[in-house]
């Protein structure tokens, strides 16, 4: 039987690499606010909407504010007349926004056909 010299055997070097926990991507959130007239109560509603969304989004640790899109004094009947709404939809199409917050369906769109079209997008 052959004897092995244990003292000369090399023990392999082991390097321990701690796992790297990947950062969770923040949800990119935007808000849309709209008032249909320039009356004082509508202006107050507009300011309240913008203030609420700013605080609400900032209060969510896993959310990142993209922008607050707002059309003031503009009817919601036709989207083509709402500049900030169209800018928001363009940003959605470009993949810049994951979620849109809106006070109500009527703030988002007054035209049912347009509403369905934009929600599907």
C-alpha positions as CSV (number, residue, x, y, z in Angstrom):
1,X,0.0,0.0,0.0
2,X,1.3,3.5,-0.8
3,X,1.3,6.1,1.8
4,X,0.2,9.7,0.9
5,X,2.0,12.6,2.5
6,X,-1.0,14.6,3.9
7,X,1.2,17.4,5.0
8,X,2.1,18.4,1.5
9,X,-1.5,18.2,0.1
10,X,-2.8,21.7,-0.7
11,X,-6.2,22.8,0.7
12,X,-8.1,24.7,-2.0
13,X,-8.6,28.4,-1.3
14,X,-12.2,29.3,-0.8
15,X,-13.4,32.8,-1.4
16,X,-16.9,33.7,0.0
17,X,-18.8,36.2,-2.1
18,X,-21.7,37.7,-0.3
19,X,-24.9,38.0,-2.3
20,X,-25.7,41.4,-3.7
21,X,-29.3,42.3,-3.1
22,X,-30.6,44.1,-6.2
23,X,-32.3,47.4,-5.7
24,X,-36.0,47.3,-6.4
25,X,-36.9,49.6,-9.1
26,X,-39.2,52.4,-8.0
27,X,-42.6,52.7,-9.6
28,X,-42.6,55.7,-11.9
29,X,-45.8,57.6,-11.1
30,X,-47.4,60.6,-12.7
31,X,-50.6,62.5,-11.8
32,X,-53.1,64.2,-14.1
33,X,-55.1,67.1,-12.8
34,X,-57.7,69.1,-14.7
35,X,-60.3,71.8,-14.1
36,X,-62.8,72.9,-16.8
37,X,-63.1,76.6,-16.0
38,X,-61.2,79.5,-14.5
39,X,-63.8,80.1,-11.7
40,X,-62.4,80.6,-8.2
41,X,-63.7,77.3,-6.9
42,X,-62.2,75.4,-9.9
43,X,-58.8,77.1,-9.4
44,X,-58.9,76.0,-5.7
45,X,-59.7,72.5,-6.9
46,X,-56.8,72.6,-9.3
47,X,-54.4,73.7,-6.6
48,X,-55.8,71.1,-4.2
49,X,-55.3,68.3,-6.8
50,X,-51.7,69.3,-7.5
51,X,-50.9,69.6,-3.8
52,X,-52.5,66.3,-2.9
53,X,-50.7,64.4,-5.7
54,X,-47.3,66.0,-4.8
55,X,-47.6,64.9,-1.2
56,X,-49.2,61.5,-1.9
57,X,-46.5,60.4,-4.4
58,X,-43.6,61.8,-2.2
59,X,-45.0,59.9,0.7
60,X,-44.5,56.5,-1.0
61,X,-41.0,55.2,-0.5
62,X,-41.2,52.9,-3.5
63,X,-42.6,55.5,-5.9
64,X,-40.8,58.1,-8.0
65,X,-42.5,61.3,-9.2
66,X,-42.3,61.6,-12.9
67,X,-44.4,64.8,-13.2
68,X,-47.8,66.3,-12.5
69,X,-49.5,67.0,-15.7
70,X,-52.3,69.6,-15.4
71,X,-54.6,71.4,-17.7
72,X,-56.3,74.4,-16.2
73,X,-59.5,75.9,-17.6
74,X,-59.9,73.3,-20.3
75,X,-62.8,71.0,-21.1
76,X,-62.2,67.3,-20.9
77,X,-64.5,66.5,-23.9
78,X,-61.7,66.3,-26.5
79,X,-58.1,65.2,-25.6
80,X,-56.6,67.0,-28.6
81,X,-57.3,70.4,-26.8
82,X,-55.4,69.4,-23.6
83,X,-51.7,70.0,-24.0
84,X,-50.5,68.5,-20.8
85,X,-52.7,65.4,-21.2
86,X,-51.2,64.9,-24.6
87,X,-47.7,65.4,-23.2
88,X,-48.5,62.8,-20.5
89,X,-49.7,60.3,-23.0
90,X,-46.6,60.8,-25.1
91,X,-44.5,60.1,-22.0
92,X,-46.5,57.0,-21.3
93,X,-46.0,55.8,-24.9
94,X,-42.2,56.4,-24.5
95,X,-42.2,54.1,-21.4
96,X,-41.4,57.0,-18.9
97,X,-44.5,56.3,-16.7
98,X,-45.7,53.2,-15.0
99,X,-48.8,54.5,-13.3
100,X,-51.0,57.6,-13.7
101,X,-53.1,58.9,-10.8
102,X,-56.2,60.9,-11.4
103,X,-58.9,62.3,-9.1
104,X,-61.8,60.8,-11.1
105,X,-62.7,59.4,-14.5
106,X,-64.3,62.7,-15.4
107,X,-61.0,64.5,-14.8
108,X,-59.2,62.0,-17.1
109,X,-61.7,62.2,-20.0
110,X,-65.3,63.2,-20.6
111,X,-65.6,61.3,-23.9
112,X,-66.2,57.6,-23.2
113,X,-64.6,56.5,-26.4
114,X,-61.4,58.5,-25.8
115,X,-61.3,57.3,-22.2
116,X,-61.4,53.7,-23.2
117,X,-58.8,54.3,-25.9
118,X,-56.3,56.0,-23.5
119,X,-56.8,53.5,-20.7
120,X,-56.1,50.6,-23.0
121,X,-52.9,52.3,-24.1
